[in-house]
Amino acid sequence: MTDVADASSPFERRLPTEGMAALEKERALPLTGWQQEVDQGLRYGLEAAESIVDRRISTFSRGELPHYAGINTFMKAPYIEDVHRVGEFDVAIVGVPHDSGTTYRPGTRFGPQGIRRISALYTPYNYEMGVDLREQIKLCDVGDIFTIPANNEKSFDQISKGIAHVFSSGAFPIILGGDHSIGFPTVRGVCRHLGDKKVGIIHFDRHVDTQEIDLDERMHTCPWFHATNMANAPAENLVQLGIGGWQVPREGVKVCRERGTNVLTVTDICDMGLEAAAKYAIERATDGTDCVYISFDIDCIDAGFVPGTGWPEPGGLLPREALKLLELIVRNVPVCGLEIVEVSPPYDVSDMTSLMATRVICDTMAHLVVSGQLPRKSAPSWLTKECNMAVDRKWR
């Protein structure tokens, strides 16, 4: 029988594997936030019945457990009804339940609800990274922006105002879409508080979304035409990862060519390798810019893994490829915001698309913690309190 203590054995426990290193990372994490949550639960939700042995349990569910109970905020984070308080938190979850920009299969207006609901499945602790979000950042959910059904332009105005408010507070905005038409007003909201600074955009998608109009309006195929019309978001700093297939309109391709944007197909990424692809994206998104905004369309992942989306396209990235690209990028650029779009629960199977969106969000927060970007020790250099309402140019 092999001696597991033998240093020459493949079963030697002291091998520097990720799994073994993760055991030690957990040892260094505090339990302060967890204890505060337990104490608050008992204070707000009453002590449990006398028959309950575990006295950390309250009568009313107030906190992470049980996962299937409680109010559906993202990962059961505190709901901040007074949005003036958002600056007290490191990260703010913002729902944008808008799908009036959809040109074929609606349903992404239910994306924020779907993501929040399945996010209750997660704990704030990630084993491999040794991160506990509950202990290391302050997370809140500010609810949803009030969008106007069947009116994109009024909804865009609402979205830009809401995102500008969160962004200017110093909280890191994480936006739950919604269709991809929201990419323009979210970036516009960010740009209103950049002053003369510039933002690069890294866009995960199967579609370029660079048409000027679609069906005579600014739809979910159009956000990057209008975002890169703004001086704060130059087209040459737009990087698009995963583009390809049979749903890339030629009108958008022409815009990419004329404006000099940067496009990598799935084949490019596989041939280059994930590290080289991430380096390419970082170099172009950060060339002359001060921060980077990440727009993650869930359909960048192969349709077999994310059926709950409006425009599924086979041949996309594998989940682990997308997550690794996200890691390599987020840990190596100054990120100013994240949006996750095109999750459509009516088309989903077993919540797998909403769960994938949740994983993207949680991984992003963890990478920001590991890279020292969260919690913020001071206001980022690119953030200005003054609001410039004139950042976007006329589009017709």
Kinemage of the C-alpha trace (Angstrom):
@kinemage 1
@onewidth
@group {chain A} dominant
@subgroup {mainchain}
@vectorlist {calphas} color= white
{ca met a 1} P 0.000 0.000 0.000
{ca thr a 2} L 1.335 3.466 -0.881
{ca asp a 3} L 2.464 5.597 2.022
{ca val a 4} L 0.573 8.920 1.616
{ca ala a 5} L 3.215 10.647 3.747
{ca asp a 6} L 5.954 9.725 1.268
{ca ala a 7} L 7.147 12.916 -0.455
{ca ser a 8} L 7.587 10.955 -3.700
{ca ser a 9} L 3.951 9.823 -3.664
{ca pro a 10} L 1.449 11.493 -5.990
{ca phe a 11} L -0.887 11.560 -2.998
{ca glu a 12} L 1.479 13.663 -0.873
{ca arg a 13} L -0.741 16.288 0.801
{ca arg a 14} L 1.937 18.970 0.732
{ca leu a 15} L 1.838 19.288 -3.063
{ca pro a 16} L 1.127 22.958 -3.965
{ca thr a 17} L -2.165 22.271 -5.708
{ca glu a 18} L -4.919 24.860 -5.974
{ca gly a 19} L -7.193 22.683 -3.901
{ca met a 20} L -4.724 22.304 -1.066
{ca ala a 21} L -3.720 25.970 -1.137
{ca ala a 22} L -7.399 26.906 -0.879
{ca leu a 23} L -7.628 25.103 2.444
{ca glu a 24} L -5.040 27.486 3.870
{ca lys a 25} L -6.621 30.583 2.302
{ca glu a 26} L -9.842 29.889 4.176
{ca arg a 27} L -7.944 29.827 7.478
{ca ala a 28} L -7.012 33.501 7.040
{ca leu a 29} L -10.576 34.708 6.419
{ca pro a 30} L -12.433 36.380 9.299
{ca leu a 31} L -15.933 35.438 10.445
{ca thr a 32} L -16.930 38.925 11.535
{ca gly a 33} L -19.517 39.567 8.829
{ca trp a 34} L -21.060 36.150 9.299
{ca gln a 35} L -21.437 36.721 13.063
{ca gln a 36} L -22.932 40.165 12.477
{ca glu a 37} L -25.511 38.623 10.151
{ca val a 38} L -26.411 35.964 12.725
{ca asp a 39} L -26.732 38.579 15.483
{ca gln a 40} L -28.886 40.821 13.315
{ca gly a 41} L -31.073 37.887 12.326
{ca leu a 42} L -31.759 37.075 15.955
{ca arg a 43} L -32.394 40.722 16.751
{ca tyr a 44} L -34.744 41.354 13.835
{ca gly a 45} L -36.281 37.922 13.371
{ca leu a 46} L -36.810 36.719 16.969
{ca glu a 47} L -35.026 33.876 18.699
{ca ala a 48} L -36.003 30.417 17.504
{ca ala a 49} L -38.512 28.128 19.169
{ca glu a 50} L -37.263 26.307 22.265
{ca ser a 51} L -36.984 22.992 20.400
{ca ile a 52} L -34.360 24.377 17.997
{ca val a 53} L -30.903 23.219 19.087
{ca asp a 54} L -28.876 25.583 16.858
{ca arg a 55} L -29.495 28.907 18.585
{ca arg a 56} L -28.092 30.823 15.630
{ca ile a 57} L -31.396 30.155 13.837
{ca ser a 58} L -34.082 32.863 14.128
{ca thr a 59} L -37.861 32.511 13.919
{ca phe a 60} L -38.147 34.554 10.728
{ca ser a 61} L -35.603 34.056 7.945
{ca arg a 62} L -33.183 36.989 8.077
{ca gly a 63} L -29.991 36.251 6.166
{ca glu a 64} L -28.424 33.698 3.852
{ca leu a 65} L -30.245 30.614 5.150
{ca pro a 66} L -32.361 28.830 4.145
{ca his a 67} L -31.386 29.463 0.526
{ca tyr a 68} L -34.968 28.929 -0.676
{ca ala a 69} L -36.510 31.433 1.753
{ca gly a 70} L -36.418 35.189 2.146
{ca ile a 71} L -36.730 38.187 -0.178
{ca asn a 72} L -35.035 37.993 -3.571
{ca thr a 73} L -32.249 40.528 -3.462
{ca phe a 74} L -28.970 39.532 -5.101
{ca met a 75} L -27.329 36.955 -2.822
{ca lys a 76} L -29.701 38.238 -0.110
{ca ala a 77} L -27.722 41.465 0.142
{ca pro a 78} L -29.426 44.312 2.034
{ca tyr a 79} L -32.104 46.092 0.014
{ca ile a 80} L -31.403 49.829 0.102
{ca glu a 81} L -34.746 51.517 -0.372
{ca asp a 82} L -33.210 54.981 0.034
{ca val a 83} L -30.875 55.238 -2.967
{ca his a 84} L -29.223 58.297 -1.407
{ca arg a 85} L -27.417 55.815 0.874
{ca val a 86} L -25.810 53.834 -1.945
{ca gly a 87} L -22.434 55.501 -1.413
{ca glu a 88} L -22.172 53.747 1.956
{ca phe a 89} L -21.506 50.476 0.111
{ca asp a 90} L -18.641 49.115 -1.969
{ca val a 91} L -20.861 47.452 -4.587
{ca ala a 92} L -24.422 48.184 -5.656
{ca ile a 93} L -26.578 45.747 -7.616
{ca val a 94} L -28.929 47.607 -9.982
{ca gly a 95} L -31.696 45.901 -11.964
{ca val a 96} L -32.683 47.211 -15.392
{ca pro a 97} L -35.778 45.185 -16.404
{ca his a 98} L -36.011 46.562 -19.928
{ca asp a 99} L -36.561 44.507 -23.088
{ca ser a 100} L -38.316 46.951 -25.407
{ca gly a 101} L -35.123 46.999 -27.450
{ca thr a 102} L -35.508 43.310 -28.296
{ca thr a 103} L -36.031 42.559 -31.985
{ca tyr a 104} L -37.123 38.907 -31.802
{ca arg a 105} L -37.602 36.991 -28.503
{ca pro a 106} L -38.660 39.175 -25.549
{ca gly a 107} L -38.325 38.143 -21.924
{ca thr a 108} L -35.139 39.800 -20.681
{ca arg a 109} L -37.261 42.211 -18.629
{ca phe a 110} L -37.462 39.249 -16.244
{ca gly a 111} L -33.670 38.894 -16.176
{ca pro a 112} L -33.082 40.812 -12.932
{ca gln a 113} L -35.740 38.760 -11.138
{ca gly a 114} L -34.346 35.485 -12.470
{ca ile a 115} L -30.761 36.304 -11.558
{ca arg a 116} L -31.677 37.486 -8.074
{ca arg a 117} L -33.779 34.411 -7.386
{ca ile a 118} L -31.141 31.824 -8.334
{ca ser a 119} L -28.358 33.873 -6.714
{ca ala a 120} L -29.761 32.727 -3.352
{ca leu a 121} L -28.154 29.380 -4.161
{ca tyr a 122} L -24.706 30.911 -3.698
{ca thr a 123} L -22.791 31.624 -0.513
{ca pro a 124} L -20.434 34.643 -0.411
{ca tyr a 125} L -17.395 32.321 -0.149
{ca asn a 126} L -15.381 31.028 -3.114
{ca tyr a 127} L -13.179 28.046 -2.372
{ca glu a 128} L -10.462 28.359 -5.019
{ca met a 129} L -9.931 32.097 -4.626
{ca gly a 130} L -10.181 32.111 -0.836
{ca val a 131} L -12.550 35.082 -0.973
{ca asp a 132} L -15.533 35.699 1.297
{ca leu a 133} L -17.502 38.658 -0.076
{ca arg a 134} L -19.478 38.977 3.145
{ca glu a 135} L -16.238 39.564 5.052
{ca gln a 136} L -14.349 41.650 2.522
{ca ile a 137} L -16.822 44.078 0.915
{ca lys a 138} L -20.140 45.787 1.663
{ca leu a 139} L -22.718 44.736 -0.930
{ca cys a 140} L -26.210 46.162 -1.399
{ca asp a 141} L -29.102 45.826 -3.828
{ca val a 142} L -30.837 49.096 -4.770
{ca gly a 143} L -33.626 47.368 -6.680
{ca asp a 144} L -34.676 48.210 -10.225
{ca ile a 145} L -34.614 51.327 -12.344
{ca phe a 146} L -38.148 52.326 -13.386
{ca thr a 147} L -38.106 51.778 -17.156
{ca ile a 148} L -40.963 52.641 -19.501
{ca pro a 149} L -42.403 49.722 -21.511
{ca ala a 150} L -42.462 50.317 -25.273
{ca asn a 151} L -40.441 53.541 -25.017
{ca asn a 152} L -36.717 53.026 -25.422
{ca glu a 153} L -35.674 56.668 -25.307
{ca lys a 154} L -37.491 57.489 -22.058
{ca ser a 155} L -36.136 54.260 -20.584
{ca phe a 156} L -32.626 55.219 -21.713
{ca asp a 157} L -32.984 58.553 -19.907
{ca gln a 158} L -34.064 56.769 -16.728
{ca ile a 159} L -31.199 54.272 -16.986
{ca ser a 160} L -28.530 56.924 -17.560
{ca lys a 161} L -29.755 58.958 -14.592
{ca gly a 162} L -29.865 55.917 -12.321
{ca ile a 163} L -26.433 54.605 -13.276
{ca ala a 164} L -24.909 58.080 -13.051
{ca his a 165} L -26.241 58.364 -9.499
{ca val a 166} L -24.776 55.038 -8.388
{ca phe a 167} L -21.476 55.598 -10.216
{ca ser a 168} L -20.986 59.107 -8.818
{ca ser a 169} L -21.589 57.843 -5.263
{ca gly a 170} L -18.368 55.811 -5.420
{ca ala a 171} L -20.151 52.452 -5.226
{ca phe a 172} L -19.149 49.967 -7.915
{ca pro a 173} L -22.204 49.450 -10.175
{ca ile a 174} L -23.226 45.955 -11.259
{ca ile a 175} L -26.166 46.109 -13.651
{ca leu a 176} L -28.594 43.243 -14.220
{ca gly a 177} L -30.248 43.496 -17.651
{ca gly a 178} L -32.402 43.626 -19.576
{ca asp a 179} L -31.638 43.481 -23.268
{ca his a 180} L -28.419 44.851 -24.702
{ca ser a 181} L -29.919 48.153 -25.767
{ca ile a 182} L -29.139 49.251 -22.192
{ca gly a 183} L -25.416 49.215 -23.016
{ca phe a 184} L -25.632 52.735 -24.433
{ca pro a 185} L -27.472 54.429 -21.545
{ca thr a 186} L -25.402 52.627 -18.902
{ca val a 187} L -22.150 53.808 -20.473
{ca arg a 188} L -23.675 57.270 -20.919
{ca gly a 189} L -24.418 57.329 -17.187
{ca val a 190} L -20.793 56.467 -16.443
{ca cys a 191} L -19.475 59.061 -18.902
{ca arg a 192} L -21.465 61.828 -17.226
{ca his a 193} L -19.086 61.579 -14.280
{ca leu a 194} L -15.777 61.031 -16.071
{ca gly a 195} L -14.978 64.679 -16.740
{ca asp a 196} L -12.283 64.629 -19.430
{ca lys a 197} L -11.297 61.018 -18.652
{ca lys a 198} L -11.941 58.144 -21.075
{ca val a 199} L -13.356 54.649 -20.714
{ca gly a 200} L -12.525 51.536 -22.713
{ca ile a 201} L -15.259 48.961 -23.274
{ca ile a 202} L -14.662 45.204 -23.231
{ca his a 203} L -17.705 43.520 -24.719
{ca phe a 204} L -18.336 39.761 -24.448
{ca asp a 205} L -20.865 38.737 -27.122
{ca arg a 206} L -21.609 36.721 -30.250
{ca his a 207} L -22.956 39.844 -31.980
{ca val a 208} L -21.242 43.162 -32.715
{ca asp a 209} L -24.254 45.354 -31.733
{ca thr a 210} L -22.867 48.332 -33.646
{ca gln a 211} L -25.723 49.274 -35.969
{ca glu a 212} L -26.967 52.854 -35.814
{ca ile a 213} L -30.621 51.817 -35.865
{ca asp a 214} L -32.603 48.606 -36.250
{ca leu a 215} L -36.296 48.634 -37.197
{ca asp a 216} L -35.926 52.448 -37.206
{ca glu a 217} L -35.009 52.653 -33.496
{ca arg a 218} L -32.008 52.245 -31.181
{ca met a 219} L -32.471 48.589 -30.321
{ca his a 220} L -30.391 45.863 -28.667
{ca thr a 221} L -28.333 45.589 -31.840
{ca cys a 222} L -27.199 49.219 -31.518
{ca pro a 223} L -25.596 50.118 -28.149
{ca trp a 224} L -21.988 50.450 -29.261
{ca phe a 225} L -22.678 52.706 -32.231
{ca his a 226} L -24.062 55.300 -29.840
{ca ala a 227} L -21.747 54.636 -26.899
{ca thr a 228} L -18.690 55.138 -29.111
{ca asn a 229} L -20.185 58.391 -30.436
{ca met a 230} L -19.284 59.853 -27.049
{ca ala a 231} L -15.891 61.477 -26.694
{ca asn a 232} L -15.366 59.683 -23.372
{ca ala a 233} L -15.719 56.229 -24.993
{ca pro a 234} L -13.544 56.098 -28.142
{ca ala a 235} L -14.379 53.436 -30.724
{ca glu a 236} L -10.741 52.339 -30.954
{ca asn a 237} L -11.002 51.269 -27.289
{ca leu a 238} L -14.003 49.009 -27.894
{ca val a 239} L -12.920 45.340 -27.754
{ca gln a 240} L -15.419 42.628 -28.679
{ca leu a 241} L -14.771 39.030 -27.645
{ca gly a 242} L -16.503 35.958 -29.076
{ca ile a 243} L -18.132 37.515 -32.146
{ca gly a 244} L -19.293 35.182 -34.918
{ca gly a 245} L -21.937 33.011 -36.494
{ca trp a 246} L -25.021 33.759 -38.531
{ca gln a 247} L -26.415 36.700 -36.591
{ca val a 248} L -23.899 39.478 -37.173
{ca pro a 249} L -25.648 42.067 -39.409
{ca arg a 250} L -23.472 43.557 -42.131
{ca glu a 251} L -24.579 47.079 -41.157
{ca gly a 252} L -22.814 46.601 -37.845
{ca val a 253} L -19.737 45.033 -39.434
{ca lys a 254} L -19.350 48.112 -41.636
{ca val a 255} L -19.372 50.357 -38.559
{ca cys a 256} L -16.701 48.241 -36.858
{ca arg a 257} L -14.516 48.501 -39.934
{ca glu a 258} L -15.007 52.250 -40.362
{ca arg a 259} L -14.478 53.105 -36.690
{ca gly a 260} L -11.534 50.791 -36.116
{ca thr a 261} L -12.973 48.717 -33.284
{ca asn a 262} L -11.309 45.484 -32.163
{ca val a 263} L -12.945 42.107 -32.764
{ca leu a 264} L -11.890 38.583 -31.749
{ca thr a 265} L -13.906 35.556 -32.796
{ca val a 266} L -14.124 32.384 -30.756
{ca thr a 267} L -11.651 30.810 -33.192
{ca asp a 268} L -9.259 33.721 -32.647
{ca ile a 269} L -9.463 33.231 -28.894
{ca cys a 270} L -8.919 29.468 -29.140
{ca asp a 271} L -6.009 29.833 -31.575
{ca met a 272} L -4.317 32.631 -29.597
{ca gly a 273} L -4.988 31.085 -26.227
{ca leu a 274} L -6.880 32.719 -23.407
{ca glu a 275} L -3.868 34.572 -21.994
{ca ala a 276} L -2.964 36.134 -25.341
{ca ala a 277} L -6.581 37.031 -26.079
{ca ala a 278} L -6.933 38.727 -22.695
{ca lys a 279} L -3.680 40.608 -23.232
{ca tyr a 280} L -4.947 41.780 -26.641
{ca ala a 281} L -8.196 43.011 -25.076
{ca ile a 282} L -6.409 44.786 -22.236
{ca glu a 283} L -3.879 46.517 -24.486
{ca arg a 284} L -6.545 47.934 -26.776
{ca ala a 285} L -9.145 48.796 -24.163
{ca thr a 286} L -6.622 50.630 -21.962
{ca asp a 287} L -4.666 52.445 -24.697
{ca gly a 288} L -5.192 56.090 -23.772
{ca thr a 289} L -8.112 55.391 -21.412
{ca asp a 290} L -8.439 55.713 -17.652
{ca cys a 291} L -10.804 52.857 -16.789
{ca val a 292} L -12.640 49.934 -18.395
{ca tyr a 293} L -16.349 49.082 -18.490
{ca ile a 294} L -17.282 45.428 -19.001
{ca ser a 295} L -20.426 44.475 -20.873
{ca phe a 296} L -21.117 40.743 -20.647
{ca asp a 297} L -23.823 39.426 -22.967
{ca ile a 298} L -24.688 35.953 -21.736
{ca asp a 299} L -25.041 34.710 -25.323
{ca cys a 300} L -21.258 34.924 -25.772
{ca ile a 301} L -21.351 31.452 -24.207
{ca asp a 302} L -22.341 28.492 -26.373
{ca ala a 303} L -26.133 28.195 -26.628
{ca gly a 304} L -26.081 24.678 -25.204
{ca phe a 305} L -25.046 26.121 -21.833
{ca val a 306} L -27.272 29.234 -21.823
{ca pro a 307} L -30.601 28.502 -23.536
{ca gly a 308} L -32.343 31.328 -21.673
{ca thr a 309} L -31.412 34.169 -23.982
{ca gly a 310} L -33.023 36.080 -26.810
{ca trp a 311} L -30.481 35.340 -29.544
{ca pro a 312} L -28.832 31.959 -28.827
{ca glu a 313} L -25.945 31.134 -31.164
{ca pro a 314} L -24.103 27.788 -31.199
{ca gly a 315} L -20.328 27.777 -31.265
{ca gly a 316} L -19.723 30.312 -28.501
{ca leu a 317} L -17.258 30.228 -25.643
{ca leu a 318} L -17.320 27.422 -23.095
{ca pro a 319} L -18.271 28.634 -19.606
{ca arg a 320} L -14.796 27.976 -18.214
{ca glu a 321} L -13.216 29.887 -21.139
{ca ala a 322} L -15.453 32.902 -20.568
{ca leu a 323} L -14.793 32.843 -16.827
{ca lys a 324} L -11.037 32.572 -17.319
{ca leu a 325} L -11.032 35.500 -19.762
{ca leu a 326} L -13.014 37.480 -17.232
{ca glu a 327} L -10.463 36.671 -14.529
{ca leu a 328} L -7.481 37.645 -16.659
{ca ile a 329} L -9.104 40.929 -17.637
{ca val a 330} L -10.684 42.060 -14.370
{ca arg a 331} L -7.541 41.412 -12.338
{ca asn a 332} L -5.402 43.471 -14.701
{ca val a 333} L -7.425 46.571 -15.597
{ca pro a 334} L -9.069 49.357 -13.575
{ca val a 335} L -12.724 48.295 -13.884
{ca cys a 336} L -15.388 50.982 -13.385
{ca gly a 337} L -18.548 48.898 -13.861
{ca leu a 338} L -20.102 45.648 -15.064
{ca glu a 339} L -23.333 44.858 -16.831
{ca ile a 340} L -24.736 41.399 -17.527
{ca val a 341} L -27.407 41.356 -20.219
{ca glu a 342} L -29.723 39.212 -22.356
{ca val a 343} L -30.733 36.714 -19.656
{ca ser a 344} L -34.285 35.678 -20.603
{ca pro a 345} L -35.836 33.425 -17.925
{ca pro a 346} L -38.925 32.478 -20.033
{ca tyr a 347} L -36.565 30.547 -22.340
{ca asp a 348} L -34.326 29.172 -19.598
{ca val a 349} L -33.963 25.550 -18.470
{ca ser a 350} L -33.470 24.837 -14.750
{ca asp a 351} L -32.275 28.438 -14.216
{ca met a 352} L -28.938 27.531 -15.804
{ca thr a 353} L -28.620 30.815 -17.731
{ca ser a 354} L -29.477 32.923 -14.685
{ca leu a 355} L -26.993 30.877 -12.659
{ca met a 356} L -24.278 31.515 -15.239
{ca ala a 357} L -24.988 35.239 -14.953
{ca thr a 358} L -24.723 34.960 -11.174
{ca arg a 359} L -21.353 33.250 -11.537
{ca val a 360} L -20.074 36.046 -13.791
{ca ile a 361} L -21.120 38.647 -11.219
{ca cys a 362} L -19.700 36.836 -8.194
{ca asp a 363} L -16.432 36.047 -9.966
{ca thr a 364} L -16.059 39.673 -11.007
{ca met a 365} L -16.507 40.882 -7.425
{ca ala a 366} L -13.984 38.317 -6.197
{ca his a 367} L -11.412 39.311 -8.824
{ca leu a 368} L -11.847 42.957 -7.853
{ca val a 369} L -11.138 41.987 -4.234
{ca val a 370} L -8.116 39.842 -5.104
{ca ser a 371} L -6.659 42.591 -7.316
{ca gly a 372} L -7.120 45.219 -4.604
{ca gln a 373} L -9.726 47.256 -6.503
{ca leu a 374} L -12.377 46.569 -3.847
{ca pro a 375} L -13.005 47.786 -1.292
{ca arg a 376} L -11.946 51.204 -2.563
{ca lys a 377} L -9.629 53.061 -0.208
{ca ser a 378} L -10.347 56.377 -1.931
{ca ala a 379} L -12.357 57.702 -4.854
{ca pro a 380} L -10.983 56.497 -8.213
{ca ser a 381} L -8.988 59.067 -10.174
{ca trp a 382} L -11.399 58.887 -13.094
{ca leu a 383} L -14.478 59.748 -11.042
{ca thr a 384} L -15.733 63.329 -10.875
{ca lys a 385} L -18.757 64.526 -8.909
{ca glu a 386} L -19.724 67.073 -11.532
{ca cys a 387} L -22.404 65.766 -13.897
{ca asn a 388} L -22.008 66.496 -17.621
{ca met a 389} L -25.425 66.018 -19.216
{ca ala a 390} L -24.036 66.797 -22.672
{ca val a 391} L -21.747 63.787 -23.129
{ca asp a 392} L -23.799 62.166 -25.908
{ca arg a 393} L -24.056 63.642 -29.357
{ca lys a 394} L -27.155 63.861 -31.503
{ca trp a 395} L -27.777 60.589 -33.273
{ca arg a 396} L -29.989 61.778 -36.134
